[in-house]
Amino acid sequence: MRGGQYNGIKNVELSEFDKPILKQDSILIKNMRAGICGTDLHAYTLEGESVGILPGNQFGHEMCGVIDSIGSGVDGFEVGQRVFVNPVTFRSIPEGYTPTMSADMAGAFSEYVLVENPQWNVNLFKIPDRVSLDFAVLVEPLSVSMNGVMLAQPQKGQKAIIYGAGTIGLGCLVALKHLGIEDVIVADSVPLRLETVKKLGGIPCDITKTKTNQFALDLWGNLTAGMGMDMNDADLVFDCAGYTGSIRDYLDNAKMGSQLICIALGNGQVPISTSELAFKSVSIKGSCGYTSQANQEVIRMLDSGIDLSPIITATYPLSKISEAFEDATNVNKNIKVIIDHTK
């Protein structure tokens, strides 16, 4: 079978791999779409080892497909069903692999993947008939966003700020809107991303012109509450950019009782005093990966008819995977680049 092979920095090529052999208690999936993730781009532009992508291997973890064939001992599945494949739970971790390596070298850029011990809503999820495959391939990254949003337990009428308008930040925007939050500021510096925020119903904040907190204060007012300090009216704040100063930025103007959810994997360290956390009664939480509940909520969101086309900026056939990766590095031109296995 054909598949994308990672060979190192700026070196991704189409190669031939052994097609997975259908086994007892397994299902063979024919991939239909794959998404190029920020993790994949990190390996392509910087190095792959730290993100579990090693030279000479299949890789990719954002995928959707159809059931091609079913092994003995498997019930409740039908050939031809359209599915999202969870790259974390689709197989037992191969010998010598870490969980990260197993997921990030799952083989989304290959024509077939083998799912071991298939279970609905564990490692395979049904894609509703009216959801396009172009949108279904976004289930994985949107689940990362949805997991963070669900962790915050949003309530209708609340306001939110999102740092970063990449796929995860935009995913938080659509998840918040789906769950009833209408006032959402999304801060970024890239014109394409800011325009996409507007198309998806968010409020774009161009940080090259106005700092995020000042933008929120100007838009929603200053909640000084007679305490002699600036407080914006955001109940929920999400760091989807790995911005080093996001925690400090948040605390400097945090609303009493608000929350910061950190989704991006930033490495910066910020000093925090326990008194400022207690004085404002704020919460800072981390959100990593996703749960089955987040996967299912994303699929419900897609089934509601949401239009995610503004997020998908380019589609390439598998035969042009090298060109697709190079194009995906241009953040001024692309947000999410998709590989179409059917072309």
Steps between C-alpha positions, in 0.01 A plus 500: 500500500604861455574721796673814610841433650683735734873511425608801702492878481339626179490142371160333462444269204249257356618144560383139487419310819361156573123509516381401849383141520147452631510300823253349740329763718602783269363723225681636196425864428551662163604857570304764308637825643796599716587833656845655539534588868727748676683198642570374148623846400728515804664179380520634145648840584700436821538134604278200563643313797349725768151451350534126443559502125814314396664496153410212271149452634138548408342781698196725542221477757203702367292262290160377396408217269270210422498144626667292231487152654417338832690224676352199674374555851376854428129582527300819465690649206426506127721536194461847353420682825667839521710546813732724694801304623634596842881490457559459873284190551491332158770246586712367781824691527764330281808364675762772539248780444380757751128596499595821318690309232211257452254785446715733292621217276151353469507512120234756407701580186490134395220340300403248770517462879415198713281556805546242774214394729257749343240657725253772419574826681837368618719472193242531220225760476216507247493797264140610429390480137464874452847585634751539217827313523680833466346603832520154656880506476490796740350290781843432652629859530156635587481244781813656651317832497171356623672324789632832630167674448307224679750515786403865549129407527381807308168658586280697260554872535868470588776671303827348382845591369714266292872554444591365157291443186663186366294183462475443876405860579241504223379164630445658841306780333259266322469279809410798717246619246357148481457498878327838509779754557448789258760760605841357412812708434774317310843665500760449229728693265450317168245668268373168357431366847329818615275496193416136575404593857250746356359242257445256787313755709775610736638844582850540350765687699807602301775496760728702272261791557351447847605283794247231578404622846463859384282382212276314747484800734404728212236258372342376822587770752712510812377302803697688762227424753640781711817301563737735316612246238420429136290187442360397164169317474629165372372204700707249302845541345672239283868489408519329162824663391756389759554870565763532772327793667143369484478419872644837599286677242193326634570568867572869446140562393312189610138526600408374846418129481616457140696209352806459281520171306845422359478276192811592301833351604703808587834476681518841662509539878307775674522596869163489677420595857241295683352820636397626157332167426313511829421871486323468166374144560619396153579156363779391265451158342683290246328297227689227315361286220134399517248256634243287323240751620685779319518290182128436513414864567706609200314252280168634632622851417588395145164329462327827592606636162784730601707631208871449563613576146680823605746289703594275205724709278652238267445140391761280331496147361723249679732500197591861580563460872843665475349812345219493756743511791699784354182697433374434854803679647372831361284631787411811303335282237375190683327389817416134440634302204323174418621188317227342288572128466238463228692714249 
